[in-house]
Amino acid sequence: MWPHRQAKQVSTLALPIMVLTYDSCYKLLFSAPQLVRELITGFIPVDWLHSLDYDTLEKVPSNYVGDNLRQRTNDVVWRIQADGEWVYLYMQIEFQRTIDAYMAVRVMDYLALLYQDLARRREVLPKRRLPPVLPVVLYTGIVPWDASTDMAAMVARAPQLPESYHPRLAYLLIDMSQYQDSDLKAMNNRVAMAIRLEKANLEDLPSLILHLSEMLDGDTELHRIFSIWMRELLYRRSEGVLLLPELVNLMEVNMSLLQSLHNYRQAGVLEGKLEGKLEGKLEGKQEGEAHVLRKVLVQRFGPLPPDIASRIAVASPVQLEAWVDRLGAAQCLDDVFEDPNGESRDV
């Protein structure tokens, strides 16, 4: 029993969540309690889960040793207090975006490891009862999920064997391929924004990163987590072409991304290697780049003077790229738009 638990009868609920992605940085994303909460409240339509007190969400150790003495360390475990009782949220992260026909079997294996660990540590309910479990699978692939979500549906029936002996376990599937971008945008949810970034064209990333930065509302830790995630996302999506420096703020990520896009355009790299890979068209996006430049400048230096805003509005693509190229070392607006003699440096 838990040391702090009162003698009263309590019930607990364990919820294993298998997040099927193709990047190990998703484990980092869901190490943040804010994102665990938004995954549940944004994508699981169960009112009782939405009503829980997420201020009590707590991460607990998740290293398991099986009966064969092999250690499993790829699980993330959460617990949350609800109505004066402790509820355990178990999250198992799988780094793939492909469909696994035997996902139900894997879920059953994960649950067995959890139950074995709870029993060994005597963190069970009165009369040796184990907590109930709600398994959830988050799938971020492109094609719709078509694997069975119910173990019982996968096992052949023996005609003379009583039904009670047939294994059964169903998991709750969150299939992101079923969500349109407009659906995700309407949620105003940071997990939904991560999925939008996964699916976005290259040309749309800077404006989406700016939006995400605003949603983080100055949270330093979430900026750090998403900055690491974005760096890995860009590197993976570009097959190693876009490798940003290690940054801890999304505004810095955005400036570095804009500079990298400009440099690779100049070198002719993006057109040859990224076109089609990211489904992005790098030409014809002058208006979008001007919008991003304005947003970055306002974030760094405050409201723009009317003359600067006007210059950006009518600037050519070459001018915009030149200004973006100066952003990294700029300490003030003059460093972007004027030369050391105070004269305009329009291209």
HELIX and SHEET records of a PDB file:
HELIX    1   1 CYS A   25  LEU A   29  1                                   5    
HELIX    2   2 PRO A   33  PHE A   43  1                                  11    
HELIX    3   3 ASP A   47  HIS A   50  1                                   4    
HELIX    4   4 TYR A   54  THR A   56  5                                   3    
HELIX    5   5 MET A  103  ARG A  120  1                                  18    
HELIX    6   6 PRO A  126  ARG A  128  5                                   3    
HELIX    7   7 MET A  151  MET A  154  1                                   4    
HELIX    8   8 GLU A  163  TYR A  165  5                                   3    
HELIX    9   9 MET A  176  GLN A  178  5                                   3    
HELIX   10  10 ASP A  181  MET A  187  1                                   7    
HELIX   11  11 ARG A  190  LYS A  199  1                                  10    
HELIX   12  12 LEU A  202  ASP A  204  5                                   3    
HELIX   13  13 LEU A  205  LEU A  216  1                                  12    
HELIX   14  14 THR A  220  ARG A  237  1                                  18    
HELIX   15  15 LEU A  250  ALA A  267  1                                  18    
HELIX   16  16 VAL A  269  LYS A  273  1                                   5    
HELIX   17  17 GLN A  286  PHE A  301  1                                  16    
HELIX   18  18 PRO A  306  VAL A  314  1                                   9    
HELIX   19  19 PRO A  317  ARG A  326  1                                  10    
HELIX   20  20 LEU A  333  PHE A  337  1                                   5    
SHEET    1   A 6 GLU A  58  VAL A  60  0                                        
SHEET    2   A 6 ASP A  75  ALA A  82 -1                                        
SHEET    3   A 6 GLU A  85  GLU A  94 -1                                        
SHEET    4   A 6 ALA A  14  LEU A  20  1                                        
SHEET    5   A 6 VAL A 136  TYR A 139  1                                        
SHEET    6   A 6 LEU A 172  ASP A 175  1                                        
SHEET    1   B 2 TYR A  64  VAL A  65  0                                        
SHEET    2   B 2 GLN A  71  ARG A  72 -1                                        
END                                                                             
